[in-house]
Amino acid sequence: MEDAAEISETPEKTVPDDMVFENMVMHICMHPTNDCLATGDIEGEVTIWSYGIEKNQKMMTFNHHKKACRALSFSEDGQRLYTASRDKSLKVKDVSTGRTTLNITKAHSSPIYSMVVVNQFYVATGDDDGTVKLWDSRICKAVMDLKETNEYVSSLKLMKDNRTLVATSGEGILLAFNIRARKLDVSSYDFNSELLCSEVIKDGSKVVVGSGDGTIKLFNRGEWGNCCDSFPGHPFSVDAMNVFENAEESTSCRTGSSVSSDSTITSPLQTLPSAIRRSFLRVALTITRSSSGISIFYTRKSLVQKNRQSRKTRRNTSIHLEMWTSSPILSLLFKYFIKLHIVSKQFASFTWSSQIILGSFRIVIT
């Protein structure tokens, strides 16, 4: 009996083993029907893997990119693999044969940053300089070529109507393109922070966006001028997100923040100039002791506001404060104290949002 008690049963394996790579993986995509995935690394190598409980196996490897492979996507039927690279090229591989079916070596004048497959004939790409192109694989040419932002196109998503292409930018704006009319429909408000990733949720009725200040923004379909809701909380930038749908047809979106191992972790207060930090440090400490909180996002990066008449630019610095508290009076007092005595003297623009927490409910005041 004692010997039997000492014998520990090996738990049943329920998930595949981890995959270990020699080089940094830049992008990953899942096959729509099979237990397969594709990875693209920093050296430009693209690999298709099969995975399972028993083992993971390398199926195909392509070395058709000279620089990092930044974007990967299978076609809807899983027969083709689209790849885009920092070497400015766009390529399509036949998954069953490994043959190249599309090869555009100079698809952009700048490195490609993002990509989305529209249908069996069209694919959209965005580059480091803000250009968005729509490609027709039948003629190997771009049928739409628009530059509506000066920063990199961080993500591209196709809405359920197969007509609206949503792009996020490092400039802090969201762009909605009409790919049938080949034009920009609308550009959003400048959020003063990089928009880094996006996902379509709720059966195509909403788009969720991750930003550089750790805030998750929610947009209603067709209302692209400004977000309908905002959710702070991530201590660092929201770099990636993915959508999970369960059997009850509810949708959840998981997000991830990252910080490099050699980075110095600082609180939001430490990113402020010392004069401002000293001014309200005592107030901030008082708030955090009373089960409330405050987040301060300060950016030294200038905001470029275009004047359409004079074509001149004006550069301003800005600050955004977010606060959550159980006391509405405390929220208002702190807002006006900061605005009148500190922010108005140091910054050209100031935005504020606060949340009054009542039990499990939140009343948002803007």
C-alpha positions in Angstrom: 0.0 0.0 0.0 2.8 2.4 0.8 4.6 1.6 -2.4 1.4 2.2 -4.4 0.9 5.6 -2.6 4.4 6.7 -3.6 3.7 6.0 -7.3 2.5 9.2 -8.9 0.4 8.8 -12.0 1.5 10.9 -15.0 -1.2 13.4 -15.9 -2.9 13.0 -19.3 -1.5 15.3 -21.9 -4.2 17.7 -23.1 -2.3 20.4 -25.1 0.5 20.3 -27.7 4.1 20.9 -26.6 5.6 24.4 -26.8 7.4 25.4 -30.0 10.9 26.8 -29.6 12.4 28.9 -32.3 16.0 30.0 -33.0 15.0 33.4 -34.2 12.5 36.0 -33.0 9.0 35.3 -34.3 7.4 38.4 -35.8 4.0 37.1 -36.8 1.9 34.0 -36.5 -1.4 32.9 -38.1 -3.7 29.9 -37.7 -5.0 27.7 -40.5 -8.8 28.1 -40.9 -9.6 24.4 -40.8 -6.6 22.2 -40.1 -4.4 21.9 -37.0 -1.7 24.0 -38.7 -0.1 27.3 -38.2 2.4 29.5 -40.0 5.2 31.6 -38.5 7.4 34.4 -39.9 10.6 35.3 -38.2 13.0 38.3 -38.1 15.3 36.7 -40.7 12.5 36.4 -43.2 12.0 32.6 -42.9 8.3 31.4 -43.2 7.4 28.0 -41.8 4.2 26.0 -41.8 3.8 23.7 -38.8 1.3 21.0 -37.9 0.6 20.6 -34.2 -1.1 18.0 -32.1 -1.1 16.2 -28.7 1.5 13.6 -29.8 3.9 15.9 -31.6 4.5 19.1 -33.5 6.0 18.8 -37.0 7.5 21.2 -39.5 5.7 20.8 -42.9 7.2 23.5 -45.1 9.8 26.2 -45.0 10.1 29.2 -47.3 13.1 31.6 -47.6 11.6 33.9 -50.1 12.0 37.1 -48.0 15.3 38.9 -47.6 14.2 40.7 -44.4 11.8 40.2 -41.5 8.4 38.7 -42.3 6.0 41.1 -40.6 2.6 39.8 -41.7 1.1 36.3 -42.5 -2.4 35.2 -43.4 -4.0 32.1 -44.8 -6.8 32.4 -47.4 -10.3 31.6 -46.3 -10.1 28.1 -47.7 -6.6 27.6 -46.4 -5.1 26.8 -49.8 -2.9 29.9 -50.0 -0.5 31.6 -47.6 0.0 35.4 -48.0 3.3 36.9 -46.7 4.5 40.4 -46.5 8.0 41.6 -45.4 10.2 44.4 -44.4 11.9 44.0 -47.7 8.8 45.6 -49.3 7.6 42.4 -51.0 4.3 40.7 -51.1 4.1 37.0 -51.9 1.6 34.2 -52.1 2.4 30.5 -51.7 0.3 27.5 -52.6 0.1 25.5 -49.4 -0.3 22.1 -51.1 2.6 22.4 -53.6 4.8 25.2 -52.2 4.6 27.0 -55.5 4.7 30.8 -55.6 1.5 32.1 -57.2 2.0 35.8 -56.6 5.4 37.7 -56.4 5.5 41.4 -56.1 9.0 42.4 -55.1 8.5 46.2 -54.8 4.9 46.3 -53.5 5.6 49.5 -51.5 8.3 52.1 -51.4 8.6 51.6 -47.7 8.7 48.4 -45.6 5.3 46.7 -45.3 3.9 46.6 -41.7 0.5 45.1 -41.9 -1.8 43.0 -44.3 -5.3 41.6 -44.5 -6.8 39.2 -47.1 -10.0 40.6 -48.5 -11.1 37.6 -50.7 -9.7 35.2 -53.2 -8.6 38.0 -55.5 -7.8 41.0 -53.3 -5.4 41.6 -50.5 -4.7 44.9 -48.7 -1.3 46.1 -47.3 -0.1 49.0 -45.2 3.5 50.3 -44.8 5.8 52.3 -42.5 5.0 55.6 -44.2 1.2 55.4 -43.9 0.3 54.1 -47.4 -2.5 51.6 -47.8 -2.8 49.6 -51.0 -5.4 47.2 -52.3 -4.0 44.5 -54.7 -5.7 42.6 -57.4 -3.9 39.3 -57.6 -5.3 38.6 -61.1 -3.4 41.5 -62.7 -0.7 41.8 -60.0 -1.3 45.5 -59.6 -2.6 47.9 -56.9 -6.1 49.1 -57.6 -6.1 51.4 -54.6 -3.1 53.5 -53.4 -3.9 56.0 -50.6 -1.7 57.8 -48.1 -3.9 59.3 -45.4 -1.5 59.2 -42.4 2.2 60.1 -41.9 2.9 57.2 -39.6 3.0 53.4 -39.9 -0.2 51.4 -40.5 -0.2 49.2 -37.5 -3.2 47.0 -38.4 -5.7 46.4 -41.1 -9.1 44.7 -40.5 -12.0 43.9 -42.9 -15.5 44.5 -41.7 -18.2 41.9 -42.2 -19.8 43.9 -45.1 -16.6 43.2 -47.2 -16.6 46.8 -48.1 -15.1 48.7 -45.2 -11.4 48.4 -44.5 -10.4 49.7 -41.0 -6.8 50.8 -40.5 -5.0 51.9 -37.3 -2.0 54.2 -37.3 1.0 55.1 -35.2 -0.2 58.7 -35.6 -3.0 57.9 -33.2 -5.9 57.8 -35.7 -8.3 55.2 -37.1 -9.0 55.3 -40.8 -12.1 53.7 -42.6 -11.6 53.0 -46.3 -14.4 52.1 -48.8 -12.6 49.5 -50.9 -15.3 49.4 -53.5 -15.2 53.2 -54.1 -11.4 53.1 -53.6 -11.4 56.1 -51.2 -11.2 57.1 -47.6 -14.6 57.4 -45.9 -13.6 58.9 -42.6 -10.7 59.6 -40.3 -11.1 59.5 -36.5 -10.2 62.0 -33.8 -6.5 62.1 -33.0 -6.1 60.1 -29.7 -2.6 61.5 -29.0 -1.3 57.9 -28.6 -0.2 55.3 -31.0 -3.0 52.8 -32.1 -1.2 49.5 -32.3 -3.6 46.7 -32.9 -7.3 46.0 -33.6 -9.9 43.3 -33.8 -13.5 43.0 -35.2 -15.9 41.8 -32.5 -19.7 41.3 -31.8 -20.4 39.9 -35.3 -18.9 42.9 -37.0 -20.8 45.5 -35.1 -17.8 46.8 -33.2 -14.0 47.2 -33.5 -11.7 47.1 -30.4 -8.3 48.9 -30.6 -5.2 48.7 -28.4 -3.2 51.9 -27.9 0.3 52.8 -26.8 -0.9 54.3 -23.5 -2.4 51.0 -22.4 -6.0 52.0 -23.1 -8.4 49.8 -25.1 -10.8 51.8 -27.3 -14.1 50.5 -28.6 -15.7 51.8 -31.9 -19.2 51.2 -33.2 -19.4 50.2 -36.8 -20.0 53.2 -39.0 -19.2 55.7 -36.2 -15.5 56.0 -36.8 -15.0 59.6 -35.8 -14.5 58.8 -32.1 -14.6 55.8 -29.8 -17.8 54.9 -28.0 -16.0 53.7 -24.9 -12.5 53.5 -23.4 -11.0 51.0 -21.0 -7.7 52.0 -19.2 -5.8 49.5 -17.1 -2.8 48.1 -19.0 0.5 49.3 -17.4 2.2 49.3 -20.8 1.2 49.5 -24.4 -1.4 47.0 -25.8 0.6 45.4 -28.5 -1.6 42.5 -29.5 -5.1 41.1 -29.1 -7.2 38.1 -30.2 -10.8 37.2 -30.3 -12.3 34.0 -28.8 -15.8 32.9 -29.5 -17.4 30.1 -27.3 -20.3 27.8 -27.8 -22.7 30.3 -26.3 -21.8 32.7 -29.1 -20.4 35.3 -26.7 -17.2 37.0 -27.7 -14.2 37.9 -25.6 -11.1 39.7 -26.6 -7.8 39.0 -24.9 -5.0 41.5 -25.0 -1.3 41.6 -24.2 1.2 44.2 -23.1 4.9 43.8 -23.4 8.0 45.5 -22.2 11.6 44.6 -23.1 13.7 42.8 -20.5 16.2 45.7 -20.3 13.5 48.4 -19.9 13.2 50.4 -16.7 9.7 50.1 -15.3 8.3 53.4 -14.2 5.0 54.6 -12.9 2.9 57.0 -14.9 3.8 59.8 -12.4 7.5 59.3 -13.2 7.0 60.2 -16.8 5.9 63.7 -15.9 8.2 66.7 -15.6 9.6 67.1 -12.1 7.8 70.4 -11.4 4.4 68.9 -12.2 5.1 65.7 -10.4 6.0 67.5 -7.2 2.9 69.7 -7.4 0.3 67.0 -7.1 2.2 64.0 -5.7 0.6 64.6 -2.3 -2.9 64.7 -3.8 -2.3 61.5 -5.8 -1.2 59.7 -2.7 -4.3 60.8 -0.8 -6.5 59.5 -3.6 -4.9 56.0 -3.9 -5.2 55.5 -0.1 -9.0 55.9 -0.4 -9.6 52.9 -2.8 -9.5 55.3 -5.8 -6.9 55.6 -8.5 -5.4 57.9 -11.1 -3.5 57.4 -14.3 -1.5 60.1 -15.9 -0.4 59.9 -19.6 2.1 62.5 -20.6 3.7 62.6 -24.0 6.6 64.7 -25.2 5.9 63.7 -28.8 4.6 66.7 -30.6 1.1 66.7 -32.1 1.0 67.9 -35.7 -2.2 69.8 -36.5 -2.6 70.6 -40.2 -4.0 74.0 -41.3 -5.6 73.3 -44.7 -5.5 77.0 -45.7 -1.9 77.9 -44.9 -0.5 74.3 -45.2 1.6 75.1 -42.0 2.0 72.8 -39.0 1.7 73.7 -35.4 3.4 71.5 -32.7 1.9 71.2 -29.2 2.5 69.0 -26.3 -0.4 67.5 -24.5 -1.5 65.6 -21.4 -4.3 63.2 -20.7 -5.5 62.4 -17.2 -7.7 59.5 -16.2 -9.1 59.0 -12.7 -11.4 56.5 -11.0 -12.9 57.2 -7.6 -15.9 56.4 -5.4 -16.4 60.1 -4.7 -17.9 62.4 -7.4 -17.0 65.5 -5.4 -13.4 64.4 -5.2 -13.3 63.8 -8.9 -14.5 67.3 -9.8 -12.3 69.0 -7.2 -9.2 67.2 -8.5 -10.0 67.9 -12.1 -10.3 71.7 -11.6 -7.2 71.8 -9.3 -5.1 70.2 -11.9 -6.5 72.1 -14.9 -6.3 75.6 -13.3 -3.1 75.4 -11.3 -0.8 73.0 -13.2 -1.9 71.8 -16.7 -3.0 75.2 -18.1 0.5 76.6 -17.4 2.5 73.7 -18.8 0.5 72.2 -21.7 -1.2 73.4 -24.8 -4.0 70.8 -24.7 -5.7 68.9 -21.9 -8.1 66.0 -21.9 -9.8 64.4 -18.9 -11.9 61.4 -18.1 -13.1 60.0 -14.8 -15.1 57.0 -13.6 -17.3 57.1 -10.6 -17.5 53.6 -9.2 -20.7 52.5 -7.4 -20.6 48.9 -6.4 -20.2 46.8 -9.5 -21.3 49.6 -11.8 -19.3 52.5 -13.4 -20.7 55.9 -14.4 -18.3 57.5 -16.9 -17.9 61.2 -16.8 -16.1 63.0 -19.6 
